[in-house]
């Protein structure tokens, strides 16, 4: 046994083990180093750190692939302090991995965010930064919502590649109807970078062309998209029909109604839905005034809205400016609203995210997987969060 394993040997006893596709029941999970070494019946060995779960639920750690911030900080602050606080406090929410999500900002600002992401990975003290998500600047101005219109650009693969050279870009959200979008999607797909449709007025035909070009995700599905129409099919229609496209949903009770969550879950099934927070810096903070990408945001009663844009109930794009939700709360709502058994619902909290991004060593409780785990009580409130085999919360 190598030195790292000898230093970090754990066994979790008396946990209800739930992994994608299986509710294993009460079992033990052995961790050696960063990885899961055994699942099932096991007893402690000399030198093991023993965690008695006392009947709590053990699941793969949550993975938030679309989150801007928490606790008063935003990834686009582009400071080491911002990354450290967000990464640390996400552990409280059961999050073991995230994509540092940018906004529609100048390239120099996004480049500095990427440099911060690389420095954060070296420190390795909070949830794991699995890469960068560029939400913008390739969006339709009419559908920009809380994205700063001053910095919008047409899709440009070279722009992404320059940032990717600083820190791996896992995902790029863009509007597929823009000039050059299909060429950009193809170029990024060749590099292994996922593209996701968002902040878009695309119709069904445009969606289908983008899908054929390699677009495999839809960003905060239904939000900042043209809604379903029975005669004029849209990208939302396409997303519901396409079996090979993953859909992100914000289940905070603000962005989607419960019946719409059920409709998406029924149409897509457990293997293509991904719960996200789209959390801005006010997540975990009291009501008040905040900023998002240089825009003023007022948070009140669990909802963040652009302070300088009046609410228009007839508008396709509202003045909602991200969420203030915590991941565990979004997942809990998803489980309640869909009624899915936990072994199916848990796919939407990490497994689908990882597989959609080509990450194969996380998202399951199985031998050989990285030991990214969350222990929750019966109400799905996180009690312990384990990252890389270490108890970090």
PyMOL commands that set and color helices and strands:
alter all, ss='L'
color gray80, all
select helices_A, chain A and resi 3-7+75-77+80-93+107-123+141-143+149-151+157-164+181-190+204-213+235-241+258-268+327-338+342-349+351-356
alter helices_A, ss='H'
color red, helices_A
select strands_A, chain A and resi 9-19+22-32+35-40+49-52+57-60+62-67+69-70+73-74+95-101+128-135+169-174+194-197+217-218+246-250+273-276+288-292+295-300+303-306+373-376+382-387+390-391
alter strands_A, ss='S'
color yellow, strands_A
deselect
rebuild
show_as cartoon
